[in-house]
Amino acid sequence: MAPTVPPPRAPSDDGRGPRHTRCARSYAPWREERYEEWYEEWYEDGLGWPTASGPPLGLLTGVRFDVLELPADAGAALLRRTGPTGGPVALSGCGGLVRLLVAEGSADELPGLLDWLDWGGIALELTALGAGGRMAAPVPAVPPAAGSPAGSGASRGAAPPRPTGGAAEGAARWLRPPEPGREVEPTLPALTLSGRGDGDGGRGGGAPDLVRLVAAAATECHRARLLRGNVFRANTQPLAFS
């Protein structure tokens, strides 16, 4: 069953500025140091992922994984299309972006793949984060009160309970979370060893091939953009009277 993705919020002038400002304000309940320290241990010790201090806490890309980013409406359609197979998937704090974890180095491949798939030069809102990038760390999939990954919390005391009501508005969250203690790389879409477009991600772990994922993501981004344009025109077209 594909994860449920809420519809995207109305875009800002650049798709990031004002909306991200609202996120910064609504993220305040999760800025308390005790929570960020626990999250850092959950990622660093439980998953072995390097982090960057926040707020919000960041996950460094280009080390264990890269990230494909696409609008939430296109991302929801992509997840319905691909099903449960693949690596972890996150939703950005404002619900405007779906982030799919892919094999390290995939961000560098994206422009060439889009050209090879005849999507070059078309505005798709499909981007990637690679070496030197970071994404906001989603709230850990395991509530602190329910337990913690091996090694977590040992140096800083008991893990704090979650605030009442779950993650605050503006906190990024996992749609398909990683599992502490399990290697993430075998699940990540990657280029195949035998060539583009004909494999299981090249890892032997059942991950979708990166080319097929990019092709599907580009299609859904284009379709979502057209649908948004049609809705906008329908809502702004003057009424005709006979």
Sequence and secondary structure as in RCSB ss.txt:
>XXXX:A:sequence
MAPTVPPPRAPSDDGRGPRHTRCARSYAPWREERYEEWYEEWYEDGLGWPTASGPPLGLLTGVRFDVLELPADAG
AALLRRTGPTGGPVALSGCGGLVRLLVAEGSADELPGLLDWLDWGGIALELTALGAGGRMAAPVPAVPPAAGSPA
GSGASRGAAPPRPTGGAAEGAARWLRPPEPGREVEPTLPALTLSGRGDGDGGRGGGAPDLVRLVAAAATECHRAR
LLRGNVFRANTQPLAFS
>XXXX:A:secstr
            SSSSHHHHHHHHHHTGGGG HHHHHHHHHHHHHHT   EE  SS EEESSSS EEEEEEHHHH
HHHHHHHTT SS EEE TTS EEEEEE TTHHHHHHHHHHHTT TTS    EEE TT EEE    SS GGG   T
TTTTTT S     TTSS TT  EEEE   TTS SGGGS B  SS TTSSS SSSS   BHHHHHHHHHHHHHHHH
HHHHHHHHHHHS     
